[in-house]
Amino acid sequence: MSTTRRDFLRYAGLAAAVMSQSGLFAAATKSGPSPLLSVGYAPALPATSGRLATAPRSGSISGDVRLTIRGGARAAQYRTLPGGVAIDVVYPNGRNCYFWSATRANGDLYGSLALHDGVSLSIKDLAAKTEAPLILGRTGVYVFALREGANDVAPDWNRLDLVREGNRFTVPGVNVSYAVLMVE
């Protein structure tokens, strides 16, 4: 049985409708807790530093978009451990394509990708082999807080800043693995 993009969006929308506030964008996975803790948001990249907010929950981007990873890292307590976190792009035909990861070997890989007709992602915990679907609702800067352990807690985005360090962006004070994604 083949799944169309429309079917995928319908199922993903249904999953989004049943999410709890604590799981903001994440749907539960069969093999364990969702690797996506929560999502922070800023309307644009700051010149030096800017306050984050909780990501908006509505909408679905359509048309041509460009995704660019602008920063990210594993949490300090996981950097020497096997596994890691990853973000894959899910194409309308259902095929996943590697986009970004932070592992023991590296966390500074950056990429850019042009997509047509929306943005669907798969957020993964590589050690636990869990993943969560995610559809982004608008352009801007998203910061994904990624779960790697049972004690990881979603950050309070309203107390955190997105900080420019050259061409890279960081979130000082965040205690979980994270990725910074620009959607334009």
GUFI-553173 format. One line per 10 residues: their letters; for each residue x, y, z of C-alpha. Coordinates in steps of 0.5 Angstrom, whole numbers, plus 500, padded with zeros to 3 digits. Example, Ala and Ser with C-alpha at 12.3 -4.5 7.8 and 13.67 -1.06 7.14 Angstrom:
BEGIN
AS> 525/491/516  527/498/514
% end
This chain:
BEGIN
MSTTRRDFLR> 500/500/500  503/507/498  502/513/502  501/520/499  504/526/502  497/528/503  496/522/507  502/523/511  500/530/513  493/528/515
YAGLAAAVMS> 496/522/520  502/527/522  496/532/523  492/527/527  499/525/531  500/533/533  492/534/535  493/528/541  500/531/543  500/534/550
QSGLFAAATK> 503/541/552  509/537/555  511/534/549  509/540/544  511/537/537  513/530/539  509/524/538  510/518/542  514/512/539  513/505/539
SGPSPLLSVG> 519/503/542  520/508/548  519/516/549  520/521/544  527/524/542  523/530/542  523/534/548  520/541/546  521/546/540  524/553/541
YAPALPATSG> 523/559/536  525/565/534  523/569/528  530/570/525  537/569/527  539/575/531  545/579/530  548/578/536  543/575/541  536/574/542
RLATAPRSGS> 531/571/546  527/564/544  520/563/545  516/556/545  515/554/538  508/556/535  504/550/534  499/552/528  500/551/520  504/548/515
ISGDVRLTIR> 509/550/510  508/549/503  512/551/497  519/552/496  523/552/503  531/552/505  533/548/511  540/550/514  543/547/520  546/553/524
GGARAAQYRT> 548/550/530  547/544/535  551/539/540  550/534/544  549/535/552  556/535/556  553/528/559  553/524/553  559/527/549  563/521/550
LPGGVAIDVV> 557/516/550  556/512/544  549/514/540  547/521/539  541/525/536  539/526/529  535/529/524  532/526/517  528/530/512  522/526/510
YPNGRNCYFW> 520/526/503  513/526/500  514/519/497  516/517/505  523/516/504  528/519/509  534/522/508  540/524/513  540/531/514  544/532/521
SATRANGDLY> 547/529/527  551/530/533  555/523/535  561/522/540  565/523/534  562/530/532  557/535/533  559/540/528  556/538/521  552/543/518
GSLALHDGVS> 548/542/512  543/546/507  538/543/503  532/546/499  525/542/499  519/543/495  512/543/498  513/543/505  518/541/511  517/534/514
LSIKDLAAKT> 522/531/519  524/525/523  527/527/530  532/521/532  535/518/538  540/514/535  542/510/542  535/508/544  533/507/536  527/512/537
EAPLILGRTG> 524/517/533  518/522/532  515/526/526  515/533/526  512/538/521  514/545/521  509/551/521  512/557/519  519/560/517  524/562/522
VYVFALREGA> 529/559/527  527/553/531  531/550/536  530/542/538  531/540/545  533/532/544  532/527/549  538/522/550  536/520/557  530/519/562
NDVAPDWNRL> 532/525/566  532/530/560  528/535/562  525/540/556  528/547/557  524/553/559  525/557/552  523/564/555  529/564/559  534/562/554
DLVREGNRFT> 538/566/548  540/564/541  547/567/541  551/568/535  558/565/535  561/567/528  557/563/523  554/558/529  549/559/533  549/556/541
VPGVNVSYAV> 544/556/546  548/557/553  545/554/559  541/549/555  542/542/559  540/537/553  542/536/546  540/541/541  540/543/534  538/550/531
LMVE> 535/550/524  533/556/520  527/555/515  527/560/510
% end
